[in-house]
Amino acid sequence: MMATLLEIPLLVAVTVFTGYLTVLTSAALVAGLRRKPTGAVPAPRHRFAVVIPAHNESRTLPALLGRLQEIAYPRELYEVVVVADHCTDSTATLARAGHARVIECTEGARGGKGLALGSAFAALLAENRHDAFVILDADSDPAPTLLAAFDRELQRGARALQGYCKIGNPHESWRTALMAADLALVHLLRPLGKQELGSSAGLQGNGACLTRAALRQVAWQTRSVAEDHEYHVRLVLAGVKVRFVPDAEVATVMEPTLEAAHGQELRWEGGRFEVARAHAPALLGAAVARRSWPCLDAALDLTIPPFALLGAGTAVMASLHTILWIVGGSGVPAVLWATLLLGQTFYVIAGCVLARVPARTYLALVLFAPRYALSKVAICARVARGGTPEWTPTVRRAT
């Protein structure tokens, strides 16, 4: 009886999170039927600053600068700005050689991507020359139509946009094959579902576009290592929705092994936990006071556990109760947990289908997902013990 009472809150929490993902999945499938934009393509109108935060990115930056020269958008309407953040290599020199403007951050201790972007935005906004600012990581591979897609949505009234960040190397290893599914769920299915339901699509830190008006209304003042989540919370509380632009694609390279990606995973989960702890109460309060679905949605998005943990925990509980049912226990808990597991499976398969992931990804989900889930348990355990790191960039590789 005691075990049953302790299990009820867990069952309720998992039901809420699974129900939330199932609703997003259904909405995303509806939105996916009309993913391709329709209507005439408007003439380019907006002036962009493509802002690239870079700390010792001499290995990856030249490739990105070359691709940006080939963007299908009038050259006089966009400027490439490299934010050389406490660089000790040739990043700034290579940026200038690649026809980019350089803003060098050298004062004080290095504070990470968020602070570097804040310095750049303050300087660029003061010039009053750009209509919008696009954030790209130095290892990105943007689609040639990136700026045209953003321009189209800005002409339709959007003030903040997020492109589709997809993996550029899904065939390199079993981890990158799994990450193809991860990005399909977090960077495609969820934003599609949120937007279909009238919420804010969220920011992913790479491939985002913020208008001058949005940055003046909500100043970029981030302190956490999850600067994208932190700034998105501030946008939502200010009543600004982020619009998802699935045809504004940005490919990025993922680390091929768990060991190489450990620091990055710790930063992702630690930063997200930090933002959730600091801002989820305010979002929930605003959701109740304003009857705001975007605020409630943002709170749910921040507090939902990493899916690897959610899925693994649900599978363990379903298996345990199935065994107890076989040996003579009640079958109700087994059916409940199995139903939740089925809903989570629907979420994964739908996301992979929407993103058209390679066949290797489905095989990786079957063979290697348990190992990946165990690594997530270790990461989250470290975060829970206070292991959130300072900003330590992952060594990048060119796409």
N, C-alpha and C positions, 0 to 999 in steps of 0.2 A: 504493500500500500504506500509506504514511504517513497519507494522508487517511482511509483506511478505519479505521485504528487509532484515530485521533483521533475519529472519528464514533461508535465503539462505545459509549463512556461516555455520550455524548449520547443515543443511541438507547435505552440501558438506562434512563436517567433519565426520558425521555419516556414509555417503556413503563410504568414504575412509576406515574407520575402519572396517565397516561391510564387504566391499569387501576384505580387507586384511584377515579377519577371514574366509571368505568363500573360498578363495584361499587356505589357510592353511588346511581347513577342507577337501577339495577335494584331496589335496596332501597327507594328513594323511590317508585317506581312501585307496588310492592307496598303500601307504607304509604298511598299516595294513594287506594287503593281503599277504605280505611276511615278517611278523614280526619275525617268528621263524628262527633263524640262520640255515644255511645249511652248509654241508661239515663236514669233520672230525674235531674233537676237538683236538687242538694242545696240546702238553705236556706243563705243567706249566713252565714258564720261569722267570717271573718278581718277584722281591722282593718288598713287599708292607709294608708300615707303615699305619696301620689303626688308624687315629688320631681322638680322641674323645674330643672335647672341653667341659669342665664340670665345672659348678659353682653350688656347693651345690647339687649334683646329687646323694646323697646316697640312695635315694628311687628307682631310676631307673637303676643306673649303674650296679649293680650285675646281673640283668637279661640279659643285653646286653653282658657283659663279658662272661657269660655262653654260650650264643649263638655263640659268636665269637670263642669259643673253639671247636665248632662243625662245623665250616665252612669247606666245601669240597674243601680244598686246602692244599698242603703240609705245615705242621706247621713250618718247617724250612724256609719257604719262606714268612712268614708274621709276623709282630710284632705289638702288640696292645699298643698304646701310649695314655694315658689319660693326658690331659692338665688341671690340677687342677687350675682353675682361681680364685684366691682370695677366696678360699673355707674356710668356718667357720664350716663345719661339717666333717664327716668322709669319704668324697669322696676319698681322697688320700690313706687312710688306706685300704679302701675297694678295690681300684684299685690294690694295691700291693697284697692284698690277692687273687685277681682274676687273678694273673699272668700277670698283665699289667705293663708296664713301666710308670713312672709318671714324668711329667715335671710340676713343681709348679711355677706358676706366682704369686708373692707376692709383687713385688716392685711397688710403685706408686699407683695411683688410678686405680680402675678397669675400663677398656675401652671397654669391651664387647667382643663378639665372634671373631670379625675380628682381633683385636689386639692380642688376645690370640693365634689364629692360626698363625699370623705373627711371634710371638716369637717362637712357636714350629717349624714352617717351617725353620726358620733361624738356629736353633740348629740342626735339623735333616739333612738339606742340607749340613751343614759343615762336617758331618760325612761321607758323600758320600757312605752310605750303602744301601740305598733304591732306587729302580727304579721309584716308584710311591707312591703317598700318597692318601689314601681314607678318606674322611671326613664323620663321622657319628655322629648324635646327640645322646645324652645319652638315649633317650627314643625310639630308633630305634629298629626294628626287621628285620635284613637283611636276605635275602634268602640265603640258604646254598651255592648256586652257585654264589654268588656275585663276589668274587675275580676271580673265573674261567672265568666269563663273561667279566670282565674288562681285564684280562690277554689276552683273545682271541682278543679283539679289539686293545690292545696295540701292539700285534704281527702283526696286520694288518696296523700299522703305525700311529694310533691315538696318540695325545699328551695330550688331555684333554677329559674327559668323564663325562657323567651324567647318573646315573641310574634312574629308574622309582620309584618315591616316591608316594606311594599310602596310603590310609587311612586304619588304622587297626581296627577301631571301627565304621563302617558305620551304625550299627543297634542301637547304644546307644541312640540317640535322633534325633529330626528332624533336628537340626543343623549339626550333624555329617553325616546324610543322604545327606544334601545339600552339605557338604564339599566333599563327595564322587564324586559328579558331578564337583565341583570346581577343585579338583585334577585331575580328568579325562581330563578336558579341558586344564589346565595350565601345568600339568606334563606329559601328554601322547599325546593328540592330537596336541598341538602346537609344541612340539619337533619333533614328527614324521613328521609333515608337513614341518617344517623348514629344517630338514635334507633331505627330499625328494626334496626340491627346491634348495638344494646346499648351505644353510645357516648354521649358527652356532646354535646348539640346545639350548644353554643357560645353566646357572647354577642355581640350586635350593637351594643351601646351605646345603643340606643333601644328601648323596649318590653320591657325586662328587668324581672324581678321577683325580688327576693332576700329570703329570710326572715330574721327576726331571728336565728334559730339559725345560719344559714349565715354571716351577717356576724360573728357572735361567734366562730364556729369559724375562719373565714378573714377576718381584718380587711381592710378596704378600704384598701390602702396601694399606690397606683399612682403611677408617676413618668413613664411614657411618654405620648406623644400618642395611643397606641392603648390607652387604659385598659381597654376591654372585653376585648381579647385578653389583656392582661396579667393581669387579674383571673381570666379563665377558666382560664389556665394554673395559677394558684394553687389554684383550686377543684379542678381535675382531679388535681393532685398531692396534694391533701388527701383525695381519694376522693369528691368531691361531683360528681354529674352534673347538668348542666342539661337540663331537659325542655322540648321544643319544644311550643308551644301554637298550632297554625295558625289557630284561630278567634279568637285574641286579636290582632286586626289593628290595625296602626298605619300610617296613610298619611303620607308625607312628600314635600315638594316638592324636586325636583332642579334644579340649574342647567341652563339650556337650551343653553349653549354650552361648548365645551372651554375657551375662554379664561376664562370666569367660574368654572369648576370647577377650574382649575389648582391653586390652593392646597389645595383640599380633596383632590384626587387625590394630591398630593404628601404630604399629611399621612397619608392612608390607607396608601399604599404604604411611606412612610418609617417610619411607626409600626409597621406590621406587620413590616418588615424588622428594626427594632430589637428587637422582642419575640422574633422568631425567633432572632436572633443570641444574645440573652441567655438564652433559656429552652429552645430546642430540644434542646440536649445533655442537660439535666436530664430532659426528657420522655422522650428516647430511653433514657437510663439507667434511669429508673423503669420504662419499658416492658419492658426486659430483666430487671431485677431482680425485678419483681413479676409478670411475664408479663401486663402490663396492656394490653388493647386500647384503652381510652380514652386512655391516655398516648401510645400509638403513633399513634392516630388524630389526636390534637391536634398531635403533631409533624408528621405529614404535612400537616395542614391549614395549619400555619404556613409550611412550607417549599415548598409547591407554588407555582410562579410564577403571577402574574396570568394568568387564562385567555386574555386577548387576546394575550399574548406566547406562551403555550404553543400556542395554535391557529395563530397567524401563523407561528411558527417551523416547526411541523409541516407546514403548507401549503407553505412555501418548500422544505423538504427533499423533500417528495413531488413537487413540480413539477420540481425540479432532477434528481432521479433518474429521473423519467419521461422527461425530455429525453435524459438519458444512455442510457436503455434504447432509445429510438427510434433513436439514432445508433449503436447496436451494443454498448452496455454490458450489464451484468447486470441482469436484471429483478427480482432478489430484493430489493434495497434499496427499489426503487419500491413493491413490493407491501407491504413492512413499513411504510413511512411512510404509505402510503395507508390501510392497515388502522388505524393509529393515528388518522389524520384522521377515518376513519369512526366510530371510537369516540367521538371528541370531538364530532362532529356529533350523534350519538345523545344525548349529554349535553345539548347545547344545545336540541335539539328537545323532548326529554322535559321539561326544565325549563319551557320556554315553554308546553307543553301543560298541565302541572300547574298553572301560574299563570294560565292562560287569558289570556295577553297579547293585546293588540289586533293586528289584521292589520298595522297600520303597523309594528309591531316586527319582523315577519318581513322586510318590505321594507327596513327600516333595516339589518338584519343583512346583507342581500345587497349593499346599495349603499354603506353607510358604515362597516362593520366594519373594512376595511383602514385607513381614516383614523384610526379610534379606536385601532387596534393600534399605529400609528406614534406616536400621542401617548403611549401607555403605554410604548413603548420609550424615549422622551425622558424621561418621568417616572422610570422605573427607572434609566436611565443617570445621572440627577442624584442619585438616592438612593445609587447605587453609588459616586459620587464624594464622598459625605459631605454630601449636600444635604438631609438630614432636617431639617425646620423645627421651630421651637418652635410651641406651640399658637397658631394664628392662625385664629379662627373665620370661617366663611363667612358673608357677609351673607345673612340668612335672609329668605324671603318667606312670607307666610301661605298655608296650604293653601286 
